[in-house]
Amino acid sequence: MVKSIVQTQNTFFASQRTRDSHFRKQYLKKLMQEVLKMEDAICDALYADFKKPKFEALATETQLLLAELKLAIKHISIWSRPNPVDFSWTNFPSKDWIQPEPYGKVLIISPWNYPFMLAMAPLVGAIAAGNTVVLKPSELSPNTSKIIAKIITAVFPPEYVAVVEGGVEVSQALLAEKWEYIFFTGSTRVGKIIYQSAAENLTPVTLELGGKNPCIVDETASINLAAKRIAWGKFINAGQTCLAPDYILVHQSVKGKLVEQLKKNIVKFYGEDVQSSTDFARMATEKHYEELKQSLEGEDLLFGGTCSDADLYISPTLVNEPQIQSGLMEGEIFGPILPIVSYSTQEDLDRYVLHYPESLALYVFSKNRKFQKEIMGRYRFGGGAINDTVIHISNKNLPFGGVGHSGMGGYHGKHSFDLFSHQKSVVKRANWLDVPMRYAPYNIPIRWVKRIRHLF
């Protein structure tokens, strides 16, 4: 089946139909209409997969996608135009421009934590840029995968966009084919496998991975507000967010106050009995639930720690001063468990932040502008925020992506179109002037040759 889809998409792309921006726009409009029509069914699927609250399903999945679609539909004609650039005097007279063009067949492999948004958002960019797409949604969120397949089948012919469902063996079959671009969202471990496979054919990739995102709170921070914003960013989607704060580094002088405010806000958000709250999701897979549950063994719990095997439920949990070498701290937590570590000096911060590979995000809460600037410039991370968490993903003008171990490439808004477009450089020379000095035999004085650099 995979080979057949690849062959038909090769033929379809070769027909040049996707080069027409009006053609792409019409399909994006159809996709937008279908998502609007199926919005309740999408929310139901997300709830069936891991009890995702409808508010979160709308706010973090469908509405963000609809915003991406609206932007692409509005601007696709402009984005697709050649972009004139200044000519070089070495090419005078000429007209020079950059022509965005599609790569061809794109493979998108999406994760289970935001199974709708993280499958469909890159699809919008790939289609807007004129590519064909094969989309592999996560088998770990089966209800959402089925809805995605239903939507795509209703909008696109399979030679244009196709959904291939299945597990690891399906991913392996897809990676065995030659693609012009691969877009993957998931773990760093699997990202390395994707990258190795892509290298066989020199296929460009975008890897949206994760990381151990630090959240630094200094002694000048507005603690009440910081606690509210940290709790929101950490416990939305039950902590299964690649941008969530992974651990807090708080100045020792305000640690006690921050802990108390975190507790108060958790209760305020979800009530005394969080398990009965309709606003708190569950772990998406049993395997991930068991790993998180095990990571709490032997830790000093400040709050929470309740687990339910039958429900794959882990309550919002605060962990006191875990060891940097502990199982909890060895990798990205990706759940509703928030370690809290105190610091007193810059060296303390470095010891933790620099211990881990580059993170996808970093957050700092402080009123001290010098400290804010120092932290933002001192460490390598994909993106971040000052005095808030996660919210930088909502600005379409900011590319979202990682660096180093947290990924490569950035998308959202026009950045998605650019990501899935090859920027082709073109020079159009005039015929009425042809300077003879560039041709052999070279009779031009060497001292003149050394001045050519001033013409570039």
Residue pairs with C-beta under 8 A, 6 or more apart in sequence:
1 164
2 164
2 170
2 173
2 174
2 176
2 177
3 177
5 134
5 158
5 159
5 162
5 164
6 105
6 134
6 177
6 178
8 158
8 159
9 105
9 132
9 134
9 159
9 160
9 162
10 104
10 105
11 159
12 18
12 132
12 157
12 159
12 160
13 102
13 104
13 105
13 131
13 132
17 23
18 24
18 102
18 130
18 131
18 132
18 160
19 101
19 102
19 130
21 76
21 77
21 80
21 130
22 77
24 76
24 127
24 128
24 130
25 73
25 76
25 77
27 127
27 155
27 156
27 160
28 69
28 72
28 73
28 76
28 124
28 127
28 128
29 73
30 155
31 69
31 124
31 127
31 151
31 155
31 156
32 66
32 69
32 70
32 73
34 151
34 154
34 155
35 42
35 62
35 65
35 66
35 69
35 120
35 151
36 66
38 147
38 150
38 151
39 58
39 62
41 147
42 57
42 61
42 62
42 116
42 144
42 147
43 52
43 54
43 57
43 58
43 62
44 143
45 116
45 143
45 144
45 146
45 147
46 52
46 57
46 61
46 115
46 116
46 141
46 143
46 144
47 53
47 54
47 57
48 143
49 112
49 115
49 141
49 142
49 143
49 144
49 284
50 141
50 238
50 240
50 281
50 282
50 283
50 284
50 312
51 280
51 281
51 282
52 61
52 237
52 281
53 278
53 279
53 280
53 281
55 279
56 236
56 237
56 279
56 281
57 116
60 114
60 117
60 236
60 237
61 114
61 116
61 117
62 116
62 117
64 117
64 121
64 394
65 116
65 117
65 120
65 121
65 124
67 396
68 121
68 124
68 125
68 396
68 412
68 413
68 416
69 124
71 396
71 413
71 414
72 124
72 125
72 128
72 416
72 417
75 414
76 128
76 417
79 100
79 128
79 414
79 417
80 100
80 130
82 97
82 98
82 99
82 426
83 97
83 98
83 99
83 100
84 95
84 96
84 97
85 96
85 97
85 98
86 96
87 93
87 94
87 95
87 96
87 427
88 94
88 96
88 455
88 456
89 455
89 456
90 452
90 455
90 456
91 427
91 429
92 433
93 429
93 430
93 432
93 433
94 427
94 428
94 429
94 430
95 427
95 428
96 425
96 426
96 427
96 428
97 426
98 423
98 424
98 425
98 426
99 423
99 424
99 425
99 426
100 129
100 417
100 418
100 421
100 422
100 423
100 424
101 130
101 421
101 422
101 424
102 129
102 130
102 131
102 420
102 421
102 422
103 129
103 131
103 180
103 181
103 204
103 420
103 421
103 422
104 131
104 132
104 179
104 180
104 181
105 131
105 132
105 133
105 134
105 179
105 180
105 181
106 126
106 131
106 132
106 133
106 134
106 179
106 180
106 181
106 182
106 183
106 420
107 133
107 134
107 136
107 174
107 175
107 177
107 179
107 181
107 182
107 183
108 119
108 122
108 123
108 126
108 133
108 134
108 135
108 136
108 182
108 183
108 184
109 136
109 171
109 174
109 182
109 183
109 184
109 185
109 186
109 194
110 118
110 119
110 122
110 135
110 136
110 137
110 138
110 185
111 118
111 138
111 185
111 186
112 138
112 140
112 141
112 284
112 285
113 237
113 240
113 241
113 242
113 284
113 334
114 237
114 241
115 137
115 138
115 141
115 144
115 145
115 148
116 144
116 147
116 148
118 185
118 208
119 135
119 137
119 138
119 148
120 148
121 411
121 412
121 416
122 183
122 185
122 206
122 411
122 416
122 420
123 133
123 135
123 161
124 416
125 411
125 415
125 416
125 417
125 419
125 420
126 133
126 181
126 183
126 416
126 420
127 133
127 161
128 416
128 417
128 420
129 416
129 417
129 419
129 420
129 421
130 421
131 180
131 181
131 420
132 159
132 160
132 161
133 160
133 161
133 162
134 161
134 162
134 163
134 164
134 174
135 148
135 152
135 161
135 162
135 163
135 164
136 163
136 164
136 165
136 166
136 170
136 171
136 174
137 144
137 145
137 148
137 149
137 163
137 165
138 144
138 145
139 145
139 165
139 166
139 167
139 170
140 284
140 285
141 284
145 163
145 165
146 165
148 163
149 163
149 165
152 161
152 162
152 163
153 163
155 161
156 162
164 170
164 174
175 182
175 193
175 194
175 197
176 197
178 201
178 203
179 198
179 201
179 203
180 203
180 204
181 203
181 204
181 205
181 206
181 420
182 194
182 197
182 198
182 203
182 204
182 205
182 206
183 205
183 206
183 208
183 409
183 420
184 190
184 191
184 194
184 205
184 206
184 207
184 208
185 208
185 209
185 242
186 208
186 209
187 209
187 210
188 209
188 210
188 211
188 357
188 405
188 406
191 207
191 209
191 407
194 205
194 207
195 205
195 207
198 204
198 205
205 408
205 409
206 401
206 407
206 408
206 409
206 411
206 419
207 402
207 407
207 408
207 409
208 242
208 400
208 401
208 402
208 407
208 409
208 411
209 242
209 360
209 402
209 405
209 406
209 407
210 242
210 332
210 334
210 360
210 402
210 406
211 242
211 246
211 332
211 356
211 357
211 358
211 359
211 360
211 361
211 381
211 382
211 402
211 405
211 406
212 246
212 247
212 329
212 331
212 332
212 333
212 356
212 357
212 359
213 243
213 244
213 245
213 246
213 247
213 332
213 359
213 360
213 361
213 362
213 363
213 381
214 245
214 246
214 247
214 248
214 249
214 352
214 353
214 359
214 362
214 363
214 379
215 230
215 245
215 246
215 247
215 248
215 249
215 362
215 363
215 364
215 365
215 389
216 248
216 249
216 250
216 349
216 362
216 363
216 364
216 365
216 366
216 375
217 223
217 226
217 230
217 248
217 249
217 250
217 251
217 254
217 258
217 364
217 365
217 366
218 251
218 254
218 364
218 365
218 366
218 368
218 371
219 251
219 253
219 254
220 366
220 367
220 368
220 371
221 254
221 365
221 366
221 367
221 387
222 365
222 367
222 387
223 254
223 257
223 258
223 261
224 261
225 387
226 258
226 261
226 365
226 387
227 258
227 261
227 262
227 264
227 265
228 261
228 265
229 365
229 387
229 388
229 389
230 245
230 248
230 262
230 338
230 363
230 365
230 389
231 262
231 265
231 266
231 269
231 316
232 265
232 269
232 389
232 390
233 241
233 243
233 244
233 245
233 363
233 388
233 389
233 390
233 391
234 244
234 245
234 316
234 336
234 338
234 389
235 266
235 269
235 270
235 280
235 316
235 336
236 244
236 390
237 244
237 281
238 280
238 281
238 282
238 283
238 314
238 335
238 336
239 316
239 333
239 334
239 335
239 336
239 337
239 338
240 281
240 283
240 284
240 288
240 334
240 335
241 334
241 390
242 332
242 334
242 360
242 361
243 360
243 361
243 389
243 390
243 393
244 334
244 389
244 390
245 338
245 361
245 363
245 389
246 332
246 333
246 339
246 359
247 329
247 333
247 338
247 339
247 340
247 341
247 352
248 258
248 338
248 339
248 340
248 341
249 341
249 342
249 343
249 348
249 349
249 352
249 353
250 258
250 340
250 341
250 342
250 343
251 342
251 343
251 344
252 342
252 343
252 344
255 340
255 342
258 340
259 302
259 303
259 318
259 340
262 303
262 318
262 338
262 340
263 302
263 303
263 318
266 274
266 303
266 304
266 316
269 279
270 277
270 279
270 280
270 316
271 277
274 280
274 304
274 306
274 315
274 316
275 306
275 308
275 311
275 313
275 315
280 316
282 311
282 312
282 313
283 289
283 292
283 312
283 313
283 314
283 335
284 312
285 312
286 312
288 334
288 335
289 307
289 309
289 312
289 314
292 314
292 333
292 334
292 335
292 337
293 307
293 314
294 327
295 326
295 327
295 328
295 333
295 337
296 305
296 307
296 317
296 319
296 328
296 337
298 326
299 319
299 320
299 322
299 326
299 328
300 319
300 320
300 321
300 322
301 317
301 318
301 319
301 320
302 318
302 319
302 320
302 340
303 316
303 317
303 318
304 314
304 315
304 316
304 317
304 318
304 336
305 315
305 317
306 313
306 314
306 315
307 313
307 314
307 315
314 335
314 336
314 337
315 336
316 336
316 338
317 336
317 337
317 338
318 338
318 340
319 328
319 337
319 338
319 339
319 340
320 340
321 339
321 340
321 341
321 342
322 328
322 329
322 339
322 341
323 329
324 351
324 352
324 355
328 337
328 339
329 339
333 339
341 352
343 349
343 352
349 375
353 362
353 379
354 379
357 404
357 405
357 406
358 380
358 381
358 382
358 402
358 403
358 404
358 405
358 406
359 379
359 381
359 382
359 406
360 381
360 382
360 383
360 402
360 406
360 407
361 381
361 382
361 383
361 384
361 385
361 389
361 390
361 392
362 375
362 376
362 379
362 381
362 384
363 384
363 385
363 386
363 388
363 389
364 371
364 372
364 375
364 376
364 384
364 386
364 387
365 386
365 387
366 372
366 375
366 386
366 387
372 386
376 384
376 386
380 403
380 404
381 402
381 403
381 406
382 400
382 401
382 402
382 403
382 406
382 407
382 410
383 392
383 393
383 398
383 399
383 400
383 401
384 392
385 391
385 392
392 398
392 400
393 400
393 412
395 412
396 412
396 413
396 414
397 413
398 412
399 410
399 411
399 412
399 415
400 410
400 411
400 412
400 415
401 407
401 408
401 409
401 410
401 411
402 408
409 419
410 419
411 419
437 443
437 444
437 448
